[in-house]
Amino acid sequence: MLKVLLKKQMAEVFKSYFYDAKKNKMRSKGAIAAWFVFFFVIMVGMLGGMFTFLSQSMCGGLVQVGMGWLYFLLLSGIAIVLGAFGSVFNTYSGLYLAKDNDLLLSLPIPTRTIMAARLLNVYLLGAMYSATAMLPALIVYWVTAGVTAARVICGILLLLIVTVIVLLLSCVLGWAVARISLHLKNKSFVTVLIALLFIGAYYFFYFKAADLIRDLIANAAVYGEQIKGAAYGLYLFGRIGEGDWLAAGIFLAVNAALFALVWGVMSRSFLRIATSTGAVKKVRYVEKSAKQKSAFSALLGKEFGRFTSSANYMLNCGLGVLLIPAVGVLLLIKGREVFGVIDVFLAVRPGASAVLLCAVVCLLSSMANTVTPSVSLEGKSLWIPQSLPIPPKTVLRAKASVQLILTAVPMLFAGICAALVVDTSPGIKILMCVMPPVYAAFSAMFGSFLGVRMPLLNWTNELAPIKQGGAVAIALFSGWGIAFILGGLYLLIGYKIGAAAYLLIWTVLFAAAALLLLRWLDTRGSRLFAEL
């Protein structure tokens, strides 16, 4: 039974490799093989290659000064963090709050067997992530320092110890996330916040990695003595990779004891958490009058509710909403320096700073595309807005208005910030504030046009219309193309008529195209929507 349950858990993890949610059918054997080859290339080729390069840049210098233990301590720490964060959400959703808890617990299967299968699933996923860092580290060390029986066996034991630590951390963090999630009303915002923090931390350490490695190698002896004096256990942990049998035995015993403790605690708390529905606040009914809304306002609120209720929707279609104002703030801080460099470098293209800034803002706005997948996200519930006693154009306008509100205001803010710091004429500054919101209106209408003409309604996973739809891809690449044309055309020939005339022409073109697309949505687009 344990083997069957583990196979089920792994099938759920790799479900998208076997099942095409976009077409609602199983993939062909060739497609399945291609997906697994792609997965192998990403995990081994990309991640493994990155950690191989990192290991090579650190190993030689640290081994030469007798600090091989520090090398293993650092790489093991990276592997533990990678494995824990890579599997913590699988622990949260697959171990504690899985959707099939009620079904499995109703079957004549011991609770410990269910828990063991899910723990094995968590362990395998964590081991997969941590091994992408640990295996290159071990191989590079063996090549650099030489191969001995003690180094090979203890290195394999270090890998085992790291994967068990990842499992223990995943269980603890997953338990914490599960407990917290039971008391949250809107979990989507928490998921988005954690994802943004992780992305920010990744890029921060990515750009700082080279400086950190150079500083570490230059001061390895100092840091090593500090670790030995303040945290001798960490020194022993790193010694495992160098072939220290005593250190390996100590940490194996500690890991076994901690695992037994975690297993005992989970055995007592698993059933309670898995069957919990969360805290339900008692609300006393108080009679009050409801404010009447227009049909458009009600639909607009419904679309905003759909957007904020899905972490996938917000992360994939709303990232630009945060990036655009962030660029505006950055311009207030560093804008004069940036524009000064551009003006000197492109002195023969006067006004290039203003035009290129508008192109960058338009490029970022393509990352805030909520309207294109909005029709497809209706899915099997499309009949509901179609059956309402309201014109179809009202539904389409409400969907387009969500993107217009989410992007026009940040783009206006970014344009104002740029106009405050750029050294140009008042007319160009006004156009820098006007053109981005006008482009936002065009983008919203164009995205709605694509959503109606290329709907994807037969899906079982919302990621299919959000990330895999052809309309979404066209909208994204069209936004990039327009931004590159806007900036590149000015540098080629547009500068001859001046930045003011150039931006005015594009503003008029965007406004005219937006009005034409709005007219199409109100007429032919409405008929197509009603017939879907």
N, C-alpha and C positions, 0 to 999 in steps of 0.2 A: 504493500500500500504506500509506503514511503517513496518508492521509486515512481509510482504513478502520480502521486501528488507533486513530486519535484518536477516531473516532466510537464505537468500542467502549469506549474509556476513559471518554468522557463519558456513555455509556449506563449504565455501571456506577455512576458517581457519582449519577446521577438515576434509578437503577433503581426506587426506591420510588415515583416519580412515574408510572411506566408500569405497574408490576406491584404487585398487591395481595397482600402476603405473608400477610395474614390469611385471604383467600379462596382463595389459591393460583391466581390467574388474572390475566390482563391487565385493566387498568382500561379503562373506556369513554373515548371521545374527550372527552366532556364532563368526566369526572372528571380526565383528564390536564390539560385546559385549566384547570380549577379549581385544581389543585395548582400549576401554574405561575403563575397569577394570585396565589395565596397567597404563593408564593416571591417574586414581584415586590413585593408589598405589604410583606413583611418586610424585604427588602433595600433597596428604594428608599424606601418610606414610613416604616418604623420606623428602620432604621439610618441611611438617608440623611437623614431628618428630624432625628435626634439630632445628627448631625455638622453639619448646616446650622445648627442652633441654636448649637452650640459655635463654629462659624466666625463667626457673627454677633456672638457675645459677645466675641470676641477681635479680629476684624479691624479694626473702626473705631478702637479705641484705639491699636493698634500702628501702623497706617498713619499716623495723625495725628502720631505722634512719630518717624516715619521708620524704623520697625522692621518693615516688611513682610517683610523677610528672616527675622526671628525668627518671624513668623506662619507662614511656609511651612516653616520648620525644624521647628516643633512639630507642625503638622498632618501633615507628611510622616513624622515619627517615629511618630505614632499610626497612620498608614496602613501603615507598614512592620511595626509590631508586630502589628496586626490581620491583615494579609495573611500574615505568616510563621506565626503561631500558628493561623490558620484553615486553612492548607494543609500544615502540617508532618506531620500524621498521615496525610494523603493521600499525601504523599511517602514516608513510611515504609512504608505498606501498598501503595500503588499503583505506586511506582517501584522499590523494592528488594525487598520481600518479598511481591509479589503472588501470589495463589493459582494463577494461570495461567502462572507463569514456565516451568515444565517444558513445558507444552503449546506456548507460543509459541517457546521456544528450540529445540524439536524440529522446527519448521517451517522451510522454506527461506526464512527472512526474515533479513536482516542484523541483527546485534545492535544496530548503531548506529540502524537504523530503529526498532526496538522502544524503544530508549532515547529517541530523539527524540520519538516519539509520547507517551511518558509524561512527558517534560519539558514538552511543550506542554500536556498536561493539567494538570500542576502549575502552570505559568505562568498558564493561563486562570483557574484557581480562585483563585490568589493575587491576580491582577489584579482579579478580581471583588470580593474582600474589600477590597483596598486602595482600589479606585475608589470604594467607598461613602463613604470619608473624603475622598479627594483631589478628586473632582469637585465636591462642595459647597464645599470650600475654594477651589477655583479660581473657581467661579461667583460666590461671595460677594466675593472679592477684585476680580474684574473689575467687579462692580456698584459696589463701594465706591471703588476707586482709579481706575476708568476703563479703557476698552478701547483697547489699542494693538496693532499687529501683533506687536511684540516680546514683549509680555506674553502674548498668546494662543499664539504659537508656542512660546515658552520654557515656558509653563505646560503645554502638551501634552508637550513634551520632559521636563519634570519628572515628569509622570505616567508616562511610559515608563521613565524612570530608576528611579523608585520601584518599579514592577512588576518590573523586572529585579533590583533589590536584594532584593525579596521572594523571587524565584525562587532567587537565590544562597543566601540564608539558609535557605530551605526545603530546598534540597539538602544543605547542610551539617548542619542540625539533623536532617533525616530520615536522613542517613547515620549520625549519632551515635546516634539512637534505634534504628535497625536493628541497628547493631553491638552496642549494649547489650542489646537484646532477644534476641539470639542466645545470650546467656550467662545469661539469667534463667530460673528454673524456673517461677515464677508471675508472668506478665505482667499479670494482672488487677489485682493490688494496685498495681502501678506506674501503670497507666492510671487507676485510681481516685484515687491520690494526686495525680497531675498534674492531673486534672480538678478536684479539691477545691482545690488551690493556685490554679488559674486562676480558679475561682469566688470564692475569698476575695480574690484580688488585684483582681478586677473590682469587687466591692462596696466594697473599701477605697478604690480610686481614684474610684469613683462618688460616694461620700459626701464625699470630699475635693476633688472637682473644682472646686466653686464657690470654695472658699478658695484653691486653687492658682491659678485664673484671676485672681482679684482681686489676689493677691500679685504675679503675673507682670506684670499691666498697671501696677500701682503702681510696680514697680521694673524696668520694661523696660529703661531706659537702663543701669542698673547691670549687669543680667544680660547685656545686649548687649555691653557693653565687655569683660566677663569672657570671653565666648565668642570675641570677636574676638582677644583677647590669647592665650588658652590653646588655642583650637581654630579656627584661621583657615579650615580646610577646611569646617567646619560653616557658617561665615558664607557662604562661596562657594556651598555647597549651597543655602542659603536664598535667595541672590541669583538663582538660576535663575528662580524664580517671578516675580521683579520684572522679568524681561526681560534679564538679563545673558547675552549671547551667549558670552562667553569662559568663564564658569562652566559653562554648558550644554555647551560643547565639551569642556572638561576632564573633566567627569563622564561624558559619553558615551564618551570614550576609555577612561577607567578602568573603566567597566562592561564595555565590550567586551573589555578585557584580562582582567578577572576571570572573565568568562563563558568565554573561551577556556581559561583555566586550569582552571576547574571541569569543563568538558567533557573536557579531556584527562585529568584525574584520574579522572573517572567512567568514561571509556572503558576505562581499565585495571582499575578495581576493580568495575565493575558486574556483570560475569559472575561474579566470585568471590563477591560478596555475594548475588546473586540465586539462585545454586545452592547456597549454604551451608545446612546443616541445623543449624548451631550446634555448640557444644562438647559433646561427649558424655563424661561422666566415667566412667571405668572403675571398676566396683564389684566387689570381690572377695566371693564368696559365703561367708558365715559361717553355719553352722547354728545356729539358735536356736529356742526354743520359742515358739509363737504363743499369745497370750492369747485364750481363747474369749470371744466376745461373745454377748449375747442378740440375738434377732431385732430387737428395738426399738432396741438400741444400734447395731447395724450399719446399720439404716435411718436412724437419726439422723445417724450419721457420713456416710452417703451424701448426705443432704440438705444438710448443712453443706458438704460438698465441692462440691456443685452450686452452692451460693450463692457460695462463695469463688472458684470457677473462672471466673465470668462477671462482667466489669466492668459490663456493662449491667444485670445483675441487682442487683449491689451498689449502683450509683449510683441506680437508679430505685426500688428497694425497700428500701434500707437506710440512706438518708440520715438518717432520724430516729434511728437508733442512735447517731449522733454528735451530733446536735443536742440530744437530751434531756439527756445528761450535761453538755454545754456550758452549757445553761441552768442546771443545778444549780450548776456552778462560778460562773457569773455571779451567781446568787442569793447565794452565800456572800460575794461581793465587794460587790455593789450592792443586795442584797435588802432590807436595813433601810431604805435610802433610798426604794426603790420602794414597799415596803409602807407606809412612813410617808405617802407622798403619796396612795396609794390609800385609806388609812384616814381621812385628812383629807377627801378629796374625796367619799368614800362613808360619811361618819360616821353617816348615818341607816340604813345597811345594815351592821350589825356582822358581822364575819366574812367580809366580801366578799373580802378579800385571799386567804384560804385557799381559798375556792371557785373564784375566778378562776384561781389558780395551778394547781389541779387541772384546770380546763378547758383551760388552755394546754398542760399536759403531755399530756393526752388528744389535743389537736389535733396536737401534734408526733408522737405515736405513730402517727397515720394515715400518716405518711411512711415508716414502717417496716412494710411490708406484704409479707412474703415468702411467706405461705401461700396467698394467693388465686391467684397464677399458677402455683403449684408443680405442681398436677395437670396444667394445660395444658402446662407445660414438658416433661412426659414425652413429648408428641407421639406419634410413631410407635413409640416404645419403651414405650408404656403397657402392652403385653402382658407386659413383664418383671415389674413388681411384681404384676400380676394373676395371673401363673402361679406365683409363689413359694408354697411350702407354709406360708403364714402368713395369719392372718385379715386381711381388708381394713382392718378398723378399726385394726390396728397400723400400717399404712402411713399412714393419715390422721392418726393421733395423732403419728407421727414428724414429718410435715410441719407440723402445728400447733405442735409442741414447739419447732421451730426459731425460729419467730416469738416464742413465749412466752419463750424464753431470751434472745433478742436484745433484747426490749423490756421485759420485767418487771424485769430487774436495773437497767437505766438509769433506769426510771421510779421504782423504789424509791430509787435514789440521789438523784434529783431531789427526791423527796418528803422524804427525810431532810434534804437541804440546805435546803429551804424551811422545814421544821419547826424547824430550828435558828435561823433568823433572824426568823420571824414572831412577833409578839407576840400570843399567843392562849392558850387553855386547853390543858392536857395532853391532854384528850380529842380536841380538834380536831387537835392535832399528830399523835396516833396515827392518826387517820383520814386525814390527809394522806399518811401513809406507807403505809397499807393500801389505800386506794381505787385509786391508780394501778396497782399490780400486778394487782389484781382486774379492772380495766378491760382490762389487757393480756391476761388470760386470756379475757375476753369477746371482745375484738377478734380474737384468734387463732381462736377457735371460729367466730365469724361469718365471718371471711375464708375459713376452710376450707369452711364451708357454701356460700358463694357459689362457691368454686372447683369444688365437686362438682356443684352445680346448673347452672352456666353454663360448662362447659369449652370451651376453644378448642384443638382438637387438630390441625386441618388447617392448619399453618403451615409456612413455609419460612425465616422469620427469627424468632429468639427475641424480638425487640422487639415482635412482634405480640401474644403473650399477656402480655408484661410491661407494655406501655403502651397497647395498643389494645383489649384485651378489655373487654367490658361489665362483667364481674364486678369487675375492678380499679377501674373508674370508680365503680361503686356503693359499693365498700368505702371508697374515698377520700372521696367526698362524704358518705357516711353518717358517717364519723368526724368530719368537719368539722361536720356537722349536730348530732351528739350533743354535741360540745364547746360549740357555741354555745347549745344548749338548756340544757346543764348550767349555764353561767354566766349566761345571760339569764334563765332561769326563777327563779334565786335573787334576782336584782336586782328582778324583778317582784313575786313573792309568797313565794319561798322563805325570805327573811330573817325572815318572821314566825314561823317555827318554830325559827329559830336555825341556825347553820352546822353544829353537831355533828349534830343530827337530820337535817338536809338531806343531809349527806355520808354518814351512816349509811344513809339510805334508798337513795341511789344505789348505795352499795357492795353492799347486799343485792340490789338489782335486777340489777346487773351479774353478781353471783355466781350468782343464780338463772338468768339468761339463759344464762350460760356452761355451767351444768350441763345445762340443757335441750338446748342445741345439741350438747353432748358426747354426750348420750343419742341424739340424732338421728343423729350421725355414726357411732355404734357400731351402729346398727340400719339405718334406711332409707338413710342416706348410704353405708354400706358396700356395700349391695346395688346402689345406683346406680353406685358406683365399679367394682364388679365387672362391671357390664353395659356400661360405656363402650366 
